[in-house]
Amino acid sequence: MTKLIELLVNGVSLGMLYALISVGFVVVFRSTDVINFAQGSTLLGGGYVIARLSPHTGFWLAAGAGVVAAAAFAMLVDRLLIRPLRRRGARHDVAAIVTIGLDVLLLTDLTRRIGSDLMHLGDPWGNAVVGAGPVTVAQTRVAAMVTAIVLIGLFGLAFQRTGWGLAMRATAEDTEAAMLSGVRHNRVALGAWAIAGGLAAVAGVFLTASPSPGMDAATGQSALKAFPAAVVGGLDSMTGALVGGVIIGLSESLASGYQAQISFLGQGFGSVMPWVVMLLVLLVKPSGLFGTKAAARV
């Protein structure tokens, strides 16, 4: 029972991090109808900036700089690559393919820079654990859960209560009608890409902190596990991003924790569990748990 509780807590914590990245997928998709596959390189790039600056500035300043750098990079992607395609009326799948090419290019460069090193971001939690009776959980996991809940809550409030959120909802509902009503679509899209980049960098901090050994060239692949979370919840649903992230995090944690019991499925089955869950959900609900049919047709 102790092991199960620890796996559940770790799974929820991991799922909240996936939810942060999933929100990035969702806001970009809702504002531009583009699936941003460059989230992995954005996450790795933000973490790389933090790791390089942390020994000189301290963790908190470095973390802030990494988040800003990731957000600025995402804005540049929209401004220099996606907006020209949008202006020319290019299909949304073309823009998605562009982000795949960009992701490959940036991951290749970052992999070259990182090499075989294991980079540490200098987080203040270290190997500390939080205990409740026989159950012990890494302090980083608790901090990740709290941070994700706060950020997603703040974003939800902004989405519902601010002018930018209203513009985002109007754009997602009918882009042309929103533009005719005075909504500046380019500004909405730019803000969405910035949020996606910033959230990816925040998630990268906790994905590479203890109990993980650190950040390496494969860390960017973690963002790809958030894509099944976004699909499971529904690519046009904020609620779905949160629920899908938790489902994927729990399934991965439980599959990895009980690897011995499911060894007949092969070693390392936990790493492919997000994709298995995604396929099972899509067989039942092609638009995701909270998605609309319109999202499935795009």
Stockholm file with secondary structure:
# STOCKHOLM 1.0

chainA/1-298         MTKLIELLVNGVSLGMLYALISVGFVVVFRSTDVINFAQGSTLLGGGYVIARLSPHTGFWLAAGAGVVAAAAFAMLVDRLLIRPLRRRGARHDVAAIVTIGLDVLLLTDLTRRIGSDLMHLGDPWGNAVVGAGPVTVAQTRVAAMVTAIVLIGLFGLAFQRTGWGLAMRATAEDTEAAMLSGVRHNRVALGAWAIAGGLAAVAGVFLTASPSPGMDAATGQSALKAFPAAVVGGLDSMTGALVGGVIIGLSESLASGYQAQISFLGQGFGSVMPWVVMLLVLLVKPSGLFGTKAAARV
#=GR chainA/1-298 SS CHHHHHHHHHHHHHHHHHHHHHHHHHHHHHHHSCCCTTHHHHHHHHHHHHHHHHHHHCHHHHHHHHHHHHHHHHHHHIIIIIHHHHHTTCCHHHHHHHHHHHHHHHHHHHHHHHTTCCBCCCCSCTTCEEEETTEEEEHHHHHHHHHHHHHHHHHHHHHHHSHHHHHHHHHHHCHHHHHHTTCCHHHHHHHHHHHHHHHHHHHHHHHHSTTSCCBCTTGGGHHHHHHHHHHHHCTTCHHHHHHHHHHHHHHHHHHHHTTTTTGGGCTTHHHHHHHHHHHHHHHHCTTCSSCCHHHHHC
#=GC SS_cons         CHHHHHHHHHHHHHHHHHHHHHHHHHHHHHHHSCCCTTHHHHHHHHHHHHHHHHHHHCHHHHHHHHHHHHHHHHHHHIIIIIHHHHHTTCCHHHHHHHHHHHHHHHHHHHHHHHTTCCBCCCCSCTTCEEEETTEEEEHHHHHHHHHHHHHHHHHHHHHHHSHHHHHHHHHHHCHHHHHHTTCCHHHHHHHHHHHHHHHHHHHHHHHHSTTSCCBCTTGGGHHHHHHHHHHHHCTTCHHHHHHHHHHHHHHHHHHHHTTTTTGGGCTTHHHHHHHHHHHHHHHHCTTCSSCCHHHHHC
//
